[in-house]
């Protein structure tokens, strides 16, 4: 009995999909596709960071068409399975699996100690991104040096004029050519949303989680923006997670906007897919909106504006007064809070400009 264990469809412990479908055996299987390389991506991080790393998959599939692509992450539900062969959740079982595999190419895109330590530990002919050297985080090679330095020196970070996708590709040793996010809309995870799609649908993502609260925009501003958009005959829905739930319930009562609650990740993605435009702070919802190619208004105050790649989908809006709280979780300015100086009219004007495109 011939067994071709180098086939892309080979599972080893259960029948492969072609065999289950047509009963074929390896000796005469028309579906046989030889795997010539093993490539691993380590991108654990936040869901938004995982989404904005997906453009790399375009390049890997072109450069390595006969490779098996593995991805290790804390957000396995969001990694596009149409571009990857095996998506592993970050746990001990997955790490045990990876320890037994010899990779040809390993990309560690995280600078966390545990991710870098794992990159050191795993076997790979070539490692890109970040590793541990001298018992601390370090670039694996020269391609990652610039991204490493902007991560440890604020002045270099502020002076950076490169978008995150461009930086990502450079870290991996590639030239960025405008590759976009890859994100499915998960129609099977959706609901019968009570949305009037005859109108222009605007999603307002009102929160920023419980970490970067220096980004918060006042509730009164969201209420005013929702009312003005509805006055323009827009269908307005409120978006958010568990940290914004009570807030959004109240905002819906006071603004007349619709709020359906908070949901598992894929259901939330499907909800966003029904919007024509999303107004959001720099959060996971921003990356979801961009990934779904929705018109997107991004409210930013504490991050380098150059890092955002909107692919021509929208605009970035910022407070009229300078924010000194660069990458700060809480506002440290004793004189004023910069988000108090972002008027609703400024955001609404951006919305109107983007609507007309």
VEXTI-931585 format. One record per residue (C-alpha): x, y, z; residue in one letter. Coordinates in steps of 0.2 Angstrom, whole numbers, padded with zeros to 4 digits, always signed. Layout:
BEGIN
[[X,Y,Z],a]
...
REM end
This chain:
BEGIN
[[+0000,+0000,+0000],x]
[[+0008,+0017,-0006],x]
[[+0005,+0031,+0006],x]
[[+0011,+0049,+0001],x]
[[+0013,+0057,+0017],x]
[[+0020,+0073,+0008],x]
[[+0003,+0077,+0001],x]
[[-0006,+0093,+0006],x]
[[-0021,+0083,+0010],x]
[[-0013,+0070,+0021],x]
[[-0019,+0070,+0039],x]
[[-0010,+0054,+0046],x]
[[-0022,+0050,+0059],x]
[[-0039,+0051,+0049],x]
[[-0044,+0049,+0031],x]
[[-0040,+0064,+0020],x]
[[-0054,+0074,+0012],x]
[[-0052,+0067,-0006],x]
[[-0053,+0049,+0001],x]
[[-0069,+0053,+0011],x]
[[-0077,+0061,-0004],x]
[[-0072,+0049,-0018],x]
[[-0063,+0034,-0010],x]
[[-0047,+0037,-0019],x]
[[-0030,+0030,-0013],x]
[[-0013,+0038,-0014],x]
[[-0007,+0027,-0028],x]
[[-0019,+0035,-0041],x]
[[-0025,+0051,-0033],x]
[[-0028,+0065,-0044],x]
[[-0028,+0077,-0029],x]
[[-0011,+0073,-0024],x]
[[-0001,+0090,-0021],x]
[[+0017,+0088,-0015],x]
[[+0022,+0099,+0000],x]
[[+0040,+0105,-0003],x]
[[+0042,+0117,+0012],x]
[[+0035,+0120,+0030],x]
[[+0032,+0138,+0035],x]
[[+0026,+0144,+0052],x]
[[+0019,+0161,+0057],x]
[[+0019,+0165,+0075],x]
[[+0007,+0180,+0078],x]
[[-0001,+0178,+0094],x]
[[-0006,+0196,+0099],x]
[[-0023,+0205,+0099],x]
[[-0036,+0200,+0086],x]
[[-0033,+0217,+0076],x]
[[-0015,+0213,+0075],x]
[[-0018,+0196,+0068],x]
[[-0030,+0204,+0055],x]
[[-0017,+0217,+0050],x]
[[-0004,+0203,+0048],x]
[[-0014,+0193,+0035],x]
[[-0008,+0203,+0020],x]
[[+0008,+0193,+0022],x]
[[-0001,+0177,+0016],x]
[[-0003,+0184,-0001],x]
[[+0015,+0185,-0003],x]
[[+0019,+0168,+0005],x]
[[+0007,+0159,-0007],x]
[[+0015,+0168,-0022],x]
[[+0033,+0165,-0016],x]
[[+0030,+0148,-0009],x]
[[+0016,+0139,-0019],x]
[[+0021,+0122,-0013],x]
[[+0023,+0126,+0005],x]
[[+0012,+0120,+0020],x]
[[+0008,+0136,+0030],x]
[[+0005,+0135,+0049],x]
[[-0001,+0149,+0060],x]
[[+0001,+0149,+0079],x]
[[-0011,+0162,+0087],x]
[[-0022,+0167,+0102],x]
[[-0035,+0172,+0089],x]
[[-0038,+0156,+0078],x]
[[-0055,+0160,+0073],x]
[[-0050,+0175,+0063],x]
[[-0035,+0167,+0053],x]
[[-0041,+0164,+0035],x]
[[-0041,+0146,+0032],x]
[[-0042,+0148,+0013],x]
[[-0024,+0154,+0014],x]
[[-0017,+0143,+0028],x]
[[-0016,+0124,+0030],x]
[[-0015,+0123,+0049],x]
[[-0021,+0136,+0062],x]
[[-0016,+0132,+0079],x]
[[-0022,+0140,+0095],x]
[[-0008,+0145,+0107],x]
[[-0008,+0132,+0120],x]
[[+0003,+0118,+0127],x]
[[-0004,+0105,+0115],x]
[[+0000,+0116,+0100],x]
[[+0018,+0120,+0106],x]
[[+0021,+0101,+0108],x]
[[+0016,+0098,+0090],x]
[[+0027,+0112,+0084],x]
[[+0042,+0106,+0093],x]
[[+0041,+0090,+0083],x]
[[+0041,+0098,+0066],x]
[[+0056,+0104,+0056],x]
[[+0052,+0121,+0048],x]
[[+0060,+0128,+0032],x]
[[+0055,+0146,+0037],x]
[[+0049,+0153,+0053],x]
[[+0041,+0171,+0055],x]
[[+0039,+0177,+0073],x]
[[+0030,+0193,+0071],x]
[[+0028,+0196,+0090],x]
[[+0040,+0205,+0102],x]
[[+0033,+0197,+0118],x]
[[+0046,+0187,+0128],x]
[[+0036,+0170,+0127],x]
[[+0034,+0172,+0108],x]
[[+0052,+0175,+0105],x]
[[+0058,+0161,+0117],x]
[[+0047,+0149,+0107],x]
[[+0055,+0155,+0091],x]
[[+0072,+0151,+0098],x]
[[+0066,+0134,+0104],x]
[[+0058,+0128,+0088],x]
[[+0068,+0120,+0073],x]
[[+0069,+0130,+0057],x]
[[+0082,+0132,+0044],x]
[[+0078,+0151,+0043],x]
[[+0070,+0163,+0056],x]
[[+0064,+0180,+0053],x]
[[+0056,+0193,+0064],x]
[[+0061,+0193,+0083],x]
[[+0070,+0181,+0094],x]
[[+0079,+0181,+0111],x]
[[+0097,+0186,+0111],x]
[[+0107,+0189,+0127],x]
[[+0091,+0184,+0137],x]
[[+0080,+0198,+0130],x]
[[+0070,+0202,+0114],x]
[[+0080,+0206,+0098],x]
[[+0079,+0206,+0080],x]
[[+0082,+0190,+0071],x]
[[+0092,+0199,+0057],x]
[[+0095,+0216,+0049],x]
[[+0077,+0216,+0041],x]
[[+0069,+0217,+0058],x]
[[+0081,+0230,+0066],x]
[[+0071,+0246,+0061],x]
[[+0055,+0239,+0068],x]
[[+0064,+0233,+0084],x]
[[+0071,+0251,+0087],x]
[[+0055,+0260,+0084],x]
[[+0047,+0249,+0097],x]
[[+0060,+0254,+0111],x]
[[+0062,+0273,+0107],x]
[[+0047,+0284,+0106],x]
[[+0057,+0298,+0096],x]
[[+0061,+0285,+0082],x]
[[+0043,+0278,+0083],x]
[[+0036,+0296,+0081],x]
[[+0047,+0299,+0066],x]
[[+0042,+0284,+0057],x]
[[+0032,+0287,+0041],x]
[[+0029,+0269,+0036],x]
[[+0013,+0259,+0038],x]
[[+0012,+0244,+0048],x]
[[+0010,+0232,+0032],x]
[[+0025,+0240,+0025],x]
[[+0035,+0237,+0041],x]
[[+0028,+0220,+0042],x]
[[+0034,+0215,+0025],x]
[[+0051,+0223,+0028],x]
[[+0053,+0213,+0044],x]
[[+0049,+0197,+0033],x]
[[+0062,+0202,+0020],x]
[[+0049,+0207,+0006],x]
[[+0045,+0223,-0003],x]
[[+0027,+0228,+0001],x]
[[+0016,+0230,-0015],x]
[[-0001,+0235,-0007],x]
[[-0007,+0218,-0002],x]
[[-0023,+0220,+0007],x]
[[-0030,+0212,+0023],x]
[[-0039,+0195,+0021],x]
[[-0055,+0193,+0031],x]
[[-0071,+0183,+0028],x]
[[-0088,+0189,+0032],x]
[[-0094,+0173,+0040],x]
[[-0112,+0173,+0034],x]
[[-0115,+0156,+0043],x]
[[-0111,+0165,+0060],x]
[[-0123,+0180,+0057],x]
[[-0141,+0183,+0062],x]
[[-0157,+0190,+0054],x]
[[-0151,+0208,+0058],x]
[[-0164,+0221,+0060],x]
[[-0155,+0233,+0048],x]
[[-0164,+0244,+0035],x]
[[-0151,+0241,+0021],x]
[[-0161,+0252,+0009],x]
[[-0152,+0266,+0019],x]
[[-0134,+0270,+0020],x]
[[-0129,+0260,+0035],x]
[[-0116,+0267,+0047],x]
[[-0109,+0257,+0062],x]
[[-0102,+0267,+0077],x]
[[-0089,+0258,+0087],x]
[[-0090,+0267,+0103],x]
[[-0077,+0260,+0114],x]
[[-0059,+0255,+0115],x]
[[-0059,+0241,+0128],x]
[[-0052,+0242,+0145],x]
[[-0034,+0246,+0141],x]
[[-0031,+0261,+0130],x]
[[-0044,+0272,+0139],x]
[[-0034,+0288,+0134],x]
[[-0043,+0286,+0117],x]
[[-0061,+0287,+0124],x]
[[-0073,+0300,+0115],x]
[[-0087,+0307,+0126],x]
[[-0104,+0299,+0126],x]
[[-0112,+0315,+0121],x]
[[-0102,+0316,+0106],x]
[[-0107,+0298,+0100],x]
[[-0125,+0303,+0103],x]
[[-0124,+0319,+0093],x]
[[-0115,+0310,+0079],x]
[[-0128,+0297,+0079],x]
[[-0143,+0309,+0078],x]
[[-0135,+0319,+0064],x]
[[-0132,+0304,+0054],x]
[[-0150,+0298,+0056],x]
[[-0156,+0316,+0051],x]
[[-0146,+0312,+0035],x]
[[-0157,+0297,+0033],x]
[[-0143,+0285,+0038],x]
[[-0147,+0269,+0047],x]
[[-0135,+0270,+0062],x]
[[-0131,+0254,+0073],x]
[[-0119,+0254,+0088],x]
[[-0105,+0242,+0089],x]
[[-0094,+0236,+0103],x]
[[-0089,+0222,+0115],x]
[[-0093,+0217,+0133],x]
[[-0084,+0233,+0140],x]
[[-0096,+0244,+0130],x]
[[-0112,+0234,+0132],x]
[[-0120,+0245,+0146],x]
[[-0114,+0261,+0138],x]
[[-0121,+0256,+0121],x]
[[-0138,+0251,+0129],x]
[[-0139,+0269,+0136],x]
[[-0132,+0277,+0120],x]
[[-0146,+0268,+0110],x]
[[-0159,+0275,+0121],x]
[[-0153,+0292,+0120],x]
[[-0149,+0293,+0102],x]
[[-0162,+0282,+0093],x]
[[-0148,+0271,+0085],x]
[[-0150,+0253,+0085],x]
[[-0140,+0241,+0096],x]
[[-0140,+0222,+0095],x]
[[-0129,+0218,+0109],x]
[[-0111,+0210,+0109],x]
[[-0107,+0194,+0101],x]
[[-0093,+0181,+0098],x]
[[-0080,+0187,+0086],x]
[[-0086,+0179,+0070],x]
[[-0104,+0185,+0073],x]
[[-0097,+0203,+0076],x]
[[-0088,+0202,+0060],x]
[[-0104,+0197,+0051],x]
[[-0113,+0212,+0059],x]
[[-0100,+0224,+0053],x]
[[-0101,+0216,+0036],x]
[[-0119,+0224,+0034],x]
[[-0112,+0241,+0037],x]
[[-0108,+0253,+0022],x]
[[-0097,+0263,+0034],x]
[[-0089,+0262,+0051],x]
[[-0083,+0276,+0063],x]
[[-0071,+0269,+0075],x]
[[-0057,+0272,+0087],x]
[[-0041,+0262,+0084],x]
[[-0048,+0245,+0089],x]
[[-0051,+0228,+0083],x]
[[-0067,+0235,+0074],x]
[[-0056,+0246,+0064],x]
[[-0046,+0232,+0057],x]
[[-0062,+0222,+0054],x]
[[-0069,+0236,+0044],x]
[[-0054,+0238,+0034],x]
[[-0053,+0219,+0031],x]
[[-0071,+0219,+0025],x]
[[-0067,+0234,+0014],x]
[[-0080,+0246,+0022],x]
[[-0078,+0264,+0021],x]
[[-0069,+0268,+0037],x]
[[-0067,+0284,+0048],x]
[[-0053,+0281,+0061],x]
[[-0052,+0292,+0076],x]
[[-0034,+0293,+0082],x]
[[-0025,+0302,+0096],x]
[[-0011,+0292,+0104],x]
[[-0003,+0283,+0089],x]
[[+0008,+0287,+0074],x]
[[-0005,+0291,+0060],x]
[[+0007,+0285,+0047],x]
[[+0005,+0267,+0054],x]
[[-0013,+0265,+0047],x]
[[-0015,+0259,+0030],x]
[[-0033,+0262,+0025],x]
[[-0031,+0257,+0007],x]
[[-0041,+0272,+0001],x]
[[-0056,+0267,+0011],x]
[[-0058,+0282,+0022],x]
[[-0050,+0295,+0032],x]
[[-0041,+0297,+0049],x]
[[-0047,+0311,+0060],x]
[[-0038,+0318,+0075],x]
[[-0041,+0331,+0089],x]
[[-0038,+0349,+0085],x]
[[-0026,+0350,+0100],x]
[[-0010,+0340,+0101],x]
[[-0010,+0324,+0111],x]
[[+0005,+0322,+0121],x]
[[+0000,+0304,+0128],x]
[[+0009,+0294,+0115],x]
[[+0005,+0276,+0117],x]
[[-0001,+0280,+0135],x]
[[-0015,+0270,+0142],x]
[[-0021,+0285,+0152],x]
[[-0021,+0303,+0148],x]
[[-0005,+0311,+0157],x]
[[-0008,+0329,+0151],x]
[[-0012,+0340,+0166],x]
[[-0019,+0354,+0155],x]
[[-0032,+0346,+0144],x]
[[-0038,+0330,+0137],x]
[[-0035,+0330,+0119],x]
[[-0051,+0320,+0114],x]
[[-0061,+0334,+0121],x]
[[-0055,+0344,+0107],x]
[[-0062,+0333,+0093],x]
[[-0078,+0341,+0088],x]
[[-0093,+0331,+0081],x]
[[-0093,+0342,+0066],x]
[[-0075,+0337,+0062],x]
[[-0080,+0318,+0062],x]
[[-0096,+0321,+0053],x]
[[-0088,+0331,+0039],x]
[[-0076,+0317,+0036],x]
[[-0091,+0305,+0036],x]
[[-0099,+0315,+0022],x]
[[-0083,+0316,+0012],x]
[[-0081,+0298,+0012],x]
[[-0099,+0294,+0009],x]
[[-0098,+0304,-0008],x]
[[-0083,+0293,-0014],x]
REM end
